[in-house]
Amino acid sequence: MKQLLPTIAALATIAAFTGGCAAKAPVIQNGRQVAIFVLSDRGIKSGINEDERNDRSEMGQFMEEDLINTLKHEGYNATLIQNRSQNVQGMSNYLVVVKINDVRLVGRASRAWLSYATGPTILKTHYEVTGASNRLNLSYNDEDSTTRDWTSSPRELNQRLVQKINDKLVGKTR
């Protein structure tokens, strides 16, 4: 009996972990899995200082990876692309353009040393979602600020975007 209890506990832990982390079933539209191509514009322009360029790069990279993972977890076939020519047109394909309009990144070290005196991390973005024939399906600005870990803002914005895609484009409910 003493040997059976740890085995059962280990199997229950493995089952809970794999069941909770597994991706959902593919999202199907018109008989095909919905593909979402993500194009990111970090808003890096000539003339911005090196610190802002680094902040935009760090925030952009995290946001891109998190968005792709979030979309895949929801059941979409998500791909990060580098330019519009990589977008594949199709009835069940969408292009999501994410543009970082403004970012104020407060890193973990600053937050640890100065706590709330550093102010919030602020992230302002613009989203455009187009479907077949480049028809604009969704366009809006969004923003989030946090005094917690800076990764909270991009995660929150990504969650809201995916919820809008679920609700407005494919009619998927949670």
C-alpha positions as CSV (number, residue, x, y, z in Angstrom):
1,M,0.0,0.0,0.0
2,K,2.9,2.4,0.8
3,Q,4.3,1.9,-2.7
4,L,1.0,2.3,-4.4
5,L,0.2,5.8,-3.0
6,P,3.3,7.5,-4.5
7,T,2.6,5.9,-7.8
8,I,-1.0,7.0,-7.9
9,A,0.0,10.6,-6.8
10,A,2.6,10.7,-9.6
11,L,0.1,9.5,-12.2
12,A,-2.5,12.0,-11.0
13,T,0.1,14.8,-11.2
14,I,1.1,13.9,-14.8
15,A,-2.5,13.6,-15.9
16,A,-3.4,17.0,-14.4
17,F,-0.3,18.6,-16.0
18,T,-0.8,17.2,-19.5
19,G,-4.6,17.8,-19.5
20,G,-4.3,21.4,-18.3
21,C,-1.5,22.3,-20.7
22,A,-2.8,20.6,-23.8
23,A,-3.8,22.7,-26.8
24,K,-7.5,22.8,-27.6
25,A,-9.0,21.2,-30.7
26,P,-8.2,23.0,-33.9
27,V,-10.6,25.9,-34.8
28,I,-12.3,24.9,-38.0
29,Q,-14.0,27.4,-40.5
30,N,-15.3,26.5,-43.9
31,G,-14.0,22.9,-43.4
32,R,-10.4,24.1,-42.8
33,Q,-8.4,24.9,-39.7
34,V,-8.2,28.7,-39.2
35,A,-4.8,30.0,-39.9
36,I,-3.6,33.3,-38.4
37,F,-0.5,35.0,-39.7
38,V,0.9,37.6,-37.2
39,L,2.9,40.6,-38.5
40,S,4.4,42.7,-35.8
41,D,5.6,46.3,-36.1
42,R,7.5,47.2,-33.0
43,G,7.4,50.9,-33.9
44,I,11.2,51.2,-34.1
45,K,12.0,54.3,-36.2
46,S,15.2,56.0,-37.0
47,G,16.0,58.7,-34.5
48,I,14.8,57.0,-31.3
49,N,17.3,56.5,-28.6
50,E,19.0,53.2,-27.9
51,D,17.1,52.6,-24.6
52,E,13.7,53.0,-26.3
53,R,14.8,50.8,-29.2
54,N,15.9,48.1,-26.7
55,D,12.6,48.4,-24.7
56,R,10.6,48.1,-27.9
57,S,12.6,45.1,-29.1
58,E,12.3,43.3,-25.7
59,M,8.5,44.1,-25.4
60,G,7.9,43.2,-29.1
61,Q,9.7,39.9,-28.9
62,F,7.9,38.8,-25.8
63,M,4.5,40.0,-27.1
64,E,5.0,38.1,-30.4
65,E,6.0,34.8,-28.8
66,D,3.2,35.1,-26.3
67,L,0.6,35.9,-28.9
68,I,1.6,32.9,-31.1
69,N,1.5,30.6,-28.1
70,T,-1.9,32.0,-27.0
71,L,-3.4,31.5,-30.5
72,K,-2.0,28.0,-30.8
73,H,-3.4,27.1,-27.3
74,E,-6.8,28.3,-28.5
75,G,-6.6,25.9,-31.5
76,Y,-5.5,28.3,-34.3
77,N,-2.7,27.5,-36.7
78,A,-0.6,30.6,-35.9
79,T,2.5,31.7,-37.6
80,L,4.7,34.8,-37.1
81,I,5.7,36.4,-40.4
82,Q,8.3,39.1,-41.2
83,N,6.4,40.9,-44.1
84,R,3.0,41.0,-45.8
85,S,4.2,39.0,-48.7
86,Q,4.4,35.9,-46.4
87,N,0.6,36.1,-45.7
88,V,-1.3,33.3,-47.5
89,Q,-4.7,34.4,-48.6
90,G,-7.6,32.0,-48.0
91,M,-11.2,31.7,-46.8
92,S,-10.1,30.5,-43.4
93,N,-6.9,32.6,-43.2
94,Y,-6.5,35.9,-41.3
95,L,-3.7,38.4,-41.0
96,V,-3.2,40.1,-37.7
97,V,-1.0,43.2,-37.7
98,V,0.2,44.3,-34.2
99,K,1.8,47.7,-34.0
100,I,3.3,49.0,-30.8
101,N,2.5,52.7,-30.6
102,D,4.0,53.5,-27.3
103,V,5.9,51.6,-24.6
104,R,7.2,52.5,-21.2
105,L,9.0,49.5,-19.9
106,V,9.9,49.2,-16.2
107,G,12.1,46.2,-15.7
108,R,12.2,43.8,-12.8
109,A,15.4,45.2,-11.4
110,S,14.0,48.8,-11.3
111,R,10.8,47.5,-9.8
112,A,12.8,45.5,-7.1
113,W,14.9,48.5,-6.1
114,L,12.4,51.3,-6.3
115,S,9.1,49.5,-6.0
116,Y,6.1,51.7,-7.0
117,A,8.2,54.8,-7.3
118,T,9.2,53.7,-10.8
119,G,5.7,54.1,-12.0
120,P,3.8,51.7,-14.2
121,T,4.8,49.8,-17.3
122,I,2.6,51.2,-20.1
123,L,1.9,49.5,-23.5
124,K,-0.2,51.0,-26.2
125,T,-0.9,49.1,-29.4
126,H,-3.0,49.1,-32.6
127,Y,-4.5,46.0,-34.1
128,E,-5.8,45.3,-37.6
129,V,-7.2,41.9,-38.6
130,T,-7.9,41.2,-42.2
131,G,-9.4,38.2,-43.8
132,A,-10.0,36.9,-47.3
133,S,-9.4,39.5,-50.1
134,N,-7.7,41.8,-47.5
135,R,-11.1,42.8,-46.1
136,L,-10.6,44.6,-42.8
137,N,-12.5,42.7,-40.2
138,L,-11.3,44.3,-37.0
139,S,-9.3,47.5,-36.2
140,Y,-8.8,49.0,-32.8
141,N,-6.4,50.6,-30.3
142,D,-5.8,49.0,-26.9
143,E,-3.6,49.8,-24.0
144,D,-2.6,48.4,-20.6
145,S,-0.6,49.5,-17.7
146,T,0.7,47.6,-14.7
147,T,2.8,48.1,-11.6
148,R,3.4,44.3,-11.5
149,D,5.8,42.4,-13.8
150,W,6.1,44.1,-17.2
151,T,5.1,40.9,-19.0
152,S,1.6,41.3,-17.6
153,S,0.7,44.1,-20.0
154,P,1.4,42.2,-23.3
155,R,-0.2,39.1,-21.9
156,E,-3.4,41.0,-21.1
157,L,-3.5,42.7,-24.5
158,N,-2.9,39.4,-26.2
159,Q,-5.7,37.7,-24.3
160,R,-8.1,40.5,-25.2
161,L,-7.1,40.3,-28.9
162,V,-7.7,36.5,-29.0
163,Q,-11.0,36.9,-27.3
164,K,-12.1,39.5,-29.9
165,I,-10.9,37.1,-32.7
166,N,-12.9,34.2,-31.0
167,D,-16.0,36.3,-30.6
168,K,-16.1,38.4,-33.8
169,L,-14.4,36.4,-36.5
170,V,-15.0,32.8,-35.9
171,G,-17.8,32.8,-33.4
172,K,-15.9,30.6,-31.1
173,T,-17.0,30.5,-27.5
174,R,-14.9,29.3,-24.6
